[in-house]
């Protein structure tokens, strides 16, 4: 799959905080940085993300998109 964003890194899902419609996925990456991504619960379910999963974090402007490979 091709992505328009050039800023990408591999990360691990550190935690998932669920709300009623949206969730916050907290990530750990190498270095002194942590990332978070906000998505709908439907997207979380479609990706099948859970704590400990490895993902590709694709960063474009203010958006952090997660790709499970």
Biopython code that builds the backbone (N, CA, C, O; Angstrom):
import numpy as np
from Bio.PDB.StructureBuilder import StructureBuilder

atoms = [
    (1, "UNK", "N", (0.835, -1.171, 0.000)),
    (1, "UNK", "CA", (0.000, 0.000, 0.000)),
    (1, "UNK", "C", (0.884, 1.239, 0.000)),
    (1, "UNK", "O", (1.874, 1.291, 0.730)),
    (2, "UNK", "N", (0.538, 2.246, -0.815)),
    (2, "UNK", "CA", (1.306, 3.489, -0.881)),
    (2, "UNK", "C", (0.689, 4.538, 0.025)),
    (2, "UNK", "O", (-0.528, 4.584, 0.205)),
    (3, "UNK", "N", (1.545, 5.381, 0.595)),
    (3, "UNK", "CA", (1.118, 6.462, 1.471)),
    (3, "UNK", "C", (1.710, 7.760, 0.960)),
    (3, "UNK", "O", (2.852, 7.780, 0.499)),
    (4, "UNK", "N", (0.953, 8.844, 1.034)),
    (4, "UNK", "CA", (1.445, 10.148, 0.608)),
    (4, "UNK", "C", (2.410, 10.758, 1.613)),
    (4, "UNK", "O", (3.230, 11.602, 1.253)),
    (5, "UNK", "N", (2.317, 10.339, 2.863)),
    (5, "UNK", "CA", (3.182, 10.882, 3.906)),
    (5, "UNK", "C", (4.545, 10.204, 3.868)),
    (5, "UNK", "O", (4.635, 8.988, 3.701)),
    (6, "UNK", "N", (5.590, 10.982, 4.020)),
    (6, "UNK", "CA", (6.945, 10.434, 3.984)),
    (6, "UNK", "C", (7.507, 10.151, 5.373)),
    (6, "UNK", "O", (8.495, 9.427, 5.502)),
    (7, "UNK", "N", (6.899, 10.705, 6.398)),
    (7, "UNK", "CA", (7.380, 10.514, 7.768)),
    (7, "UNK", "C", (6.730, 9.274, 8.361)),
    (7, "UNK", "O", (5.542, 9.279, 8.683)),
    (8, "UNK", "N", (7.515, 8.213, 8.503)),
    (8, "UNK", "CA", (7.006, 6.941, 9.002)),
    (8, "UNK", "C", (7.998, 6.337, 9.984)),
    (8, "UNK", "O", (9.208, 6.520, 9.854)),
    (9, "UNK", "N", (7.472, 5.617, 10.966)),
    (9, "UNK", "CA", (8.321, 4.901, 11.907)),
    (9, "UNK", "C", (7.552, 3.689, 12.428)),
    (9, "UNK", "O", (6.322, 3.680, 12.441)),
    (10, "UNK", "N", (8.282, 2.683, 12.851)),
    (10, "UNK", "CA", (7.666, 1.499, 13.454)),
    (10, "UNK", "C", (7.496, 1.780, 14.949)),
    (10, "UNK", "O", (8.392, 2.321, 15.598)),
    (11, "UNK", "N", (6.331, 1.401, 15.482)),
    (11, "UNK", "CA", (6.024, 1.661, 16.896)),
    (11, "UNK", "C", (5.292, 0.468, 17.484)),
    (11, "UNK", "O", (4.794, -0.392, 16.756)),
    (12, "UNK", "N", (5.230, 0.423, 18.809)),
    (12, "UNK", "CA", (4.452, -0.595, 19.519)),
    (12, "UNK", "C", (3.308, 0.081, 20.252)),
    (12, "UNK", "O", (3.459, 1.177, 20.792)),
    (13, "UNK", "N", (2.158, -0.591, 20.263)),
    (13, "UNK", "CA", (1.002, -0.071, 20.982)),
    (13, "UNK", "C", (1.269, -0.216, 22.477)),
    (13, "UNK", "O", (1.432, -1.325, 22.986)),
    (14, "UNK", "N", (1.312, 0.922, 23.173)),
    (14, "UNK", "CA", (1.590, 0.961, 24.612)),
    (14, "UNK", "C", (0.298, 0.814, 25.412)),
    (14, "UNK", "O", (0.260, 0.099, 26.414)),
    (15, "UNK", "N", (-0.759, 1.492, 24.968)),
    (15, "UNK", "CA", (-2.053, 1.408, 25.639)),
    (15, "UNK", "C", (-3.140, 1.932, 24.716)),
    (15, "UNK", "O", (-2.863, 2.644, 23.750)),
    (16, "UNK", "N", (-4.380, 1.570, 25.025)),
    (16, "UNK", "CA", (-5.535, 2.039, 24.261)),
    (16, "UNK", "C", (-6.567, 2.545, 25.265)),
    (16, "UNK", "O", (-6.980, 1.815, 26.166)),
    (17, "UNK", "N", (-6.974, 3.790, 25.101)),
    (17, "UNK", "CA", (-7.979, 4.404, 25.975)),
    (17, "UNK", "C", (-9.250, 4.588, 25.152)),
    (17, "UNK", "O", (-9.284, 5.401, 24.228)),
    (18, "UNK", "N", (-10.295, 3.831, 25.492)),
    (18, "UNK", "CA", (-11.529, 3.858, 24.720)),
    (18, "UNK", "C", (-12.558, 4.798, 25.322)),
    (18, "UNK", "O", (-12.737, 4.856, 26.538)),
    (19, "UNK", "N", (-13.240, 5.541, 24.435)),
    (19, "UNK", "CA", (-14.381, 6.359, 24.816)),
    (19, "UNK", "C", (-15.639, 5.713, 24.252)),
    (19, "UNK", "O", (-15.655, 4.510, 23.993)),
    (20, "UNK", "N", (-16.679, 6.492, 24.062)),
    (20, "UNK", "CA", (-17.923, 5.936, 23.537)),
    (20, "UNK", "C", (-17.914, 5.827, 22.022)),
    (20, "UNK", "O", (-18.565, 4.941, 21.468)),
    (21, "UNK", "N", (-17.184, 6.713, 21.335)),
    (21, "UNK", "CA", (-17.120, 6.703, 19.869)),
    (21, "UNK", "C", (-15.680, 6.638, 19.373)),
    (21, "UNK", "O", (-15.398, 6.004, 18.357)),
    (22, "UNK", "N", (-14.763, 7.300, 20.096)),
    (22, "UNK", "CA", (-13.366, 7.415, 19.677)),
    (22, "UNK", "C", (-12.462, 6.718, 20.682)),
    (22, "UNK", "O", (-12.883, 6.366, 21.784)),
    (23, "UNK", "N", (-11.210, 6.525, 20.279)),
    (23, "UNK", "CA", (-10.216, 5.972, 21.192)),
    (23, "UNK", "C", (-8.885, 6.665, 20.954)),
    (23, "UNK", "O", (-8.655, 7.243, 19.892)),
    (24, "UNK", "N", (-8.012, 6.601, 21.953)),
    (24, "UNK", "CA", (-6.657, 7.127, 21.856)),
    (24, "UNK", "C", (-5.707, 5.952, 21.967)),
    (24, "UNK", "O", (-5.733, 5.213, 22.951)),
    (25, "UNK", "N", (-4.864, 5.781, 20.950)),
    (25, "UNK", "CA", (-3.875, 4.703, 20.926)),
    (25, "UNK", "C", (-2.517, 5.331, 21.223)),
    (25, "UNK", "O", (-2.028, 6.146, 20.441)),
    (26, "UNK", "N", (-1.908, 4.959, 22.343)),
    (26, "UNK", "CA", (-0.599, 5.479, 22.742)),
    (26, "UNK", "C", (0.475, 4.513, 22.261)),
    (26, "UNK", "O", (0.349, 3.296, 22.403)),
    (27, "UNK", "N", (1.535, 5.078, 21.689)),
    (27, "UNK", "CA", (2.591, 4.288, 21.061)),
    (27, "UNK", "C", (3.941, 4.554, 21.701)),
    (27, "UNK", "O", (4.179, 5.629, 22.251)),
    (28, "UNK", "N", (4.817, 3.573, 21.625)),
    (28, "UNK", "CA", (6.207, 3.710, 22.027)),
    (28, "UNK", "C", (7.070, 3.526, 20.784)),
    (28, "UNK", "O", (6.882, 2.577, 20.023)),
    (29, "UNK", "N", (8.018, 4.440, 20.584)),
    (29, "UNK", "CA", (8.964, 4.338, 19.468)),
    (29, "UNK", "C", (10.367, 4.444, 20.032)),
    (29, "UNK", "O", (10.547, 4.840, 21.183)),
    (30, "UNK", "N", (11.366, 4.093, 19.226)),
    (30, "UNK", "CA", (12.752, 4.245, 19.666)),
    (30, "UNK", "C", (13.069, 5.727, 19.826)),
    (30, "UNK", "O", (12.640, 6.553, 19.021)),
    (31, "UNK", "N", (13.805, 6.046, 20.846)),
    (31, "UNK", "CA", (14.175, 7.432, 21.084)),
    (31, "UNK", "C", (13.336, 8.044, 22.194)),
    (31, "UNK", "O", (12.493, 7.373, 22.791)),
    (32, "UNK", "N", (13.569, 9.305, 22.462)),
    (32, "UNK", "CA", (12.878, 9.970, 23.572)),
    (32, "UNK", "C", (11.509, 10.520, 23.154)),
    (32, "UNK", "O", (11.176, 11.662, 23.470)),
    (33, "UNK", "N", (10.722, 9.713, 22.450)),
    (33, "UNK", "CA", (9.451, 10.186, 21.904)),
    (33, "UNK", "C", (8.353, 9.166, 22.147)),
    (33, "UNK", "O", (8.571, 7.962, 22.015)),
    (34, "UNK", "N", (7.182, 9.650, 22.499)),
    (34, "UNK", "CA", (5.972, 8.838, 22.510)),
    (34, "UNK", "C", (4.988, 9.494, 21.555)),
    (34, "UNK", "O", (4.977, 10.719, 21.431)),
    (35, "UNK", "N", (4.173, 8.713, 20.885)),
    (35, "UNK", "CA", (3.166, 9.218, 19.955)),
    (35, "UNK", "C", (1.800, 8.739, 20.389)),
    (35, "UNK", "O", (1.671, 7.736, 21.091)),
    (36, "UNK", "N", (0.771, 9.471, 19.960)),
    (36, "UNK", "CA", (-0.603, 9.047, 20.174)),
    (36, "UNK", "C", (-1.373, 9.250, 18.880)),
    (36, "UNK", "O", (-1.063, 10.148, 18.097)),
    (37, "UNK", "N", (-2.373, 8.415, 18.662)),
    (37, "UNK", "CA", (-3.252, 8.543, 17.513)),
    (37, "UNK", "C", (-4.687, 8.412, 18.005)),
    (37, "UNK", "O", (-4.995, 7.548, 18.826)),
    (38, "UNK", "N", (-5.556, 9.270, 17.500)),
    (38, "UNK", "CA", (-6.972, 9.214, 17.853)),
    (38, "UNK", "C", (-7.728, 8.695, 16.636)),
    (38, "UNK", "O", (-7.528, 9.170, 15.518)),
    (39, "UNK", "N", (-8.602, 7.712, 16.867)),
    (39, "UNK", "CA", (-9.383, 7.124, 15.774)),
    (39, "UNK", "C", (-10.729, 6.667, 16.307)),
    (39, "UNK", "O", (-10.951, 6.619, 17.517)),
    (40, "UNK", "N", (-11.614, 6.334, 15.398)),
    (40, "UNK", "CA", (-12.910, 5.822, 15.822)),
    (40, "UNK", "C", (-12.751, 4.399, 16.349)),
    (40, "UNK", "O", (-11.785, 3.708, 16.027)),
    (41, "UNK", "N", (-13.705, 3.979, 17.155)),
    (41, "UNK", "CA", (-13.689, 2.605, 17.647)),
    (41, "UNK", "C", (-13.859, 1.627, 16.492)),
    (41, "UNK", "O", (-13.318, 0.522, 16.538)),
    (42, "UNK", "N", (-14.609, 2.016, 15.448)),
    (42, "UNK", "CA", (-14.753, 1.168, 14.255)),
    (42, "UNK", "C", (-13.397, 0.930, 13.593)),
    (42, "UNK", "O", (-13.094, -0.192, 13.188)),
    (43, "UNK", "N", (-12.578, 1.984, 13.481)),
    (43, "UNK", "CA", (-11.247, 1.838, 12.886)),
    (43, "UNK", "C", (-10.361, 0.950, 13.746)),
    (43, "UNK", "O", (-9.606, 0.126, 13.230)),
    (44, "UNK", "N", (-10.456, 1.123, 15.066)),
    (44, "UNK", "CA", (-9.688, 0.277, 15.987)),
    (44, "UNK", "C", (-10.045, -1.190, 15.775)),
    (44, "UNK", "O", (-9.166, -2.049, 15.717)),
    (45, "UNK", "N", (-11.336, -1.466, 15.661)),
    (45, "UNK", "CA", (-11.792, -2.842, 15.449)),
    (45, "UNK", "C", (-11.348, -3.365, 14.083)),
    (45, "UNK", "O", (-10.910, -4.510, 13.971)),
    (46, "UNK", "N", (-11.459, -2.528, 13.040)),
    (46, "UNK", "CA", (-11.035, -2.938, 11.692)),
    (46, "UNK", "C", (-9.555, -3.309, 11.661)),
    (46, "UNK", "O", (-9.166, -4.280, 11.012)),
    (47, "UNK", "N", (-8.726, -2.528, 12.370)),
    (47, "UNK", "CA", (-7.290, -2.809, 12.419)),
    (47, "UNK", "C", (-6.962, -3.979, 13.339)),
    (47, "UNK", "O", (-5.916, -4.613, 13.199)),
    (48, "UNK", "N", (-7.860, -4.262, 14.279)),
    (48, "UNK", "CA", (-7.608, -5.340, 15.235)),
    (48, "UNK", "C", (-6.455, -5.033, 16.170)),
    (48, "UNK", "O", (-5.725, -5.936, 16.577)),
    (49, "UNK", "N", (-6.284, -3.763, 16.512)),
    (49, "UNK", "CA", (-5.157, -3.365, 17.361)),
    (49, "UNK", "C", (-5.371, -3.757, 18.808)),
    (49, "UNK", "O", (-6.480, -3.695, 19.339)),
    (50, "UNK", "N", (-4.261, -4.169, 19.439)),
    (50, "UNK", "CA", (-4.270, -4.460, 20.863)),
    (50, "UNK", "C", (-2.900, -4.108, 21.430)),
    (50, "UNK", "O", (-1.933, -3.946, 20.687)),
    (51, "UNK", "N", (-2.828, -3.992, 22.740)),
    (51, "UNK", "CA", (-1.576, -3.644, 23.415)),
    (51, "UNK", "C", (-0.481, -4.621, 23.002)),
    (51, "UNK", "O", (-0.695, -5.833, 22.981)),
    (52, "UNK", "N", (0.692, -4.086, 22.674)),
    (52, "UNK", "CA", (1.836, -4.905, 22.288)),
    (52, "UNK", "C", (1.992, -5.099, 20.788)),
    (52, "UNK", "O", (3.038, -5.560, 20.333)),
    (53, "UNK", "N", (0.959, -4.751, 20.003)),
    (53, "UNK", "CA", (1.049, -4.896, 18.547)),
    (53, "UNK", "C", (2.097, -3.952, 17.979)),
    (53, "UNK", "O", (2.317, -2.863, 18.509)),
    (54, "UNK", "N", (2.732, -4.370, 16.910)),
    (54, "UNK", "CA", (3.658, -3.525, 16.172)),
    (54, "UNK", "C", (2.888, -2.873, 15.031)),
    (54, "UNK", "O", (2.138, -3.540, 14.320)),
    (55, "UNK", "N", (3.076, -1.571, 14.861)),
    (55, "UNK", "CA", (2.393, -0.821, 13.808)),
    (55, "UNK", "C", (3.390, 0.104, 13.129)),
    (55, "UNK", "O", (4.466, 0.381, 13.659)),
    (56, "UNK", "N", (3.016, 0.570, 11.961)),
    (56, "UNK", "CA", (3.757, 1.628, 11.288)),
    (56, "UNK", "C", (2.988, 2.918, 11.558)),
    (56, "UNK", "O", (1.808, 3.014, 11.223)),
    (57, "UNK", "N", (3.641, 3.904, 12.156)),
    (57, "UNK", "CA", (3.025, 5.199, 12.409)),
    (57, "UNK", "C", (3.380, 6.110, 11.237)),
    (57, "UNK", "O", (4.551, 6.412, 11.006)),
    (58, "UNK", "N", (2.367, 6.537, 10.510)),
    (58, "UNK", "CA", (2.537, 7.398, 9.344)),
    (58, "UNK", "C", (2.075, 8.799, 9.750)),
    (58, "UNK", "O", (0.909, 9.002, 10.086)),
    (59, "UNK", "N", (3.001, 9.762, 9.716)),
    (59, "UNK", "CA", (2.711, 11.105, 10.213)),
    (59, "UNK", "C", (2.646, 12.077, 9.046)),
    (59, "UNK", "O", (3.595, 12.201, 8.272)),
    (60, "UNK", "N", (1.501, 12.775, 8.927)),
    (60, "UNK", "CA", (1.340, 13.796, 7.897)),
    (60, "UNK", "C", (0.647, 14.987, 8.545)),
    (60, "UNK", "O", (-0.484, 14.866, 9.017)),
    (61, "UNK", "N", (1.310, 16.128, 8.571)),
    (61, "UNK", "CA", (0.796, 17.346, 9.214)),
    (61, "UNK", "C", (0.431, 17.019, 10.654)),
    (61, "UNK", "O", (1.305, 16.618, 11.423)),
    (62, "UNK", "N", (-0.821, 17.174, 11.042)),
    (62, "UNK", "CA", (-1.228, 16.919, 12.419)),
    (62, "UNK", "C", (-1.772, 15.523, 12.597)),
    (62, "UNK", "O", (-2.174, 15.167, 13.705)),
    (63, "UNK", "N", (-1.800, 14.718, 11.554)),
    (63, "UNK", "CA", (-2.396, 13.387, 11.605)),
    (63, "UNK", "C", (-1.343, 12.318, 11.846)),
    (63, "UNK", "O", (-0.277, 12.339, 11.232)),
    (64, "UNK", "N", (-1.644, 11.373, 12.749)),
    (64, "UNK", "CA", (-0.816, 10.191, 12.973)),
    (64, "UNK", "C", (-1.687, 8.988, 12.615)),
    (64, "UNK", "O", (-2.587, 8.625, 13.373)),
    (65, "UNK", "N", (-1.424, 8.374, 11.472)),
    (65, "UNK", "CA", (-2.190, 7.244, 10.984)),
    (65, "UNK", "C", (-1.461, 5.957, 11.322)),
    (65, "UNK", "O", (-0.239, 5.889, 11.189)),
    (66, "UNK", "N", (-2.189, 4.930, 11.758)),
    (66, "UNK", "CA", (-1.574, 3.651, 12.108)),
    (66, "UNK", "C", (-1.884, 2.607, 11.034)),
    (66, "UNK", "O", (-3.004, 2.533, 10.529)),
    (67, "UNK", "N", (-0.881, 1.808, 10.695)),
    (67, "UNK", "CA", (-1.009, 0.753, 9.707)),
    (67, "UNK", "C", (-0.506, -0.535, 10.358)),
    (67, "UNK", "O", (0.654, -0.611, 10.764)),
    (68, "UNK", "N", (-1.369, -1.543, 10.459)),
    (68, "UNK", "CA", (-0.941, -2.836, 11.014)),
    (68, "UNK", "C", (-0.544, -3.713, 9.838)),
    (68, "UNK", "O", (-1.343, -3.958, 8.935)),
    (69, "UNK", "N", (0.700, -4.185, 9.857)),
    (69, "UNK", "CA", (1.220, -4.978, 8.743)),
    (69, "UNK", "C", (1.375, -6.424, 9.133)),
    (69, "UNK", "O", (1.802, -7.242, 8.318)),
]
sb = StructureBuilder()
sb.init_structure("model")
sb.init_model(0)
sb.init_chain("A")
sb.init_seg("    ")
for serial, (resi, resn, name, xyz) in enumerate(atoms, 1):
    if name == "N":
        sb.init_residue(resn, " ", resi, " ")
    sb.init_atom(name, np.array(xyz, "f"), 0.0, 1.0, " ", f" {name:<3s}", serial, name[0])
structure = sb.get_structure()
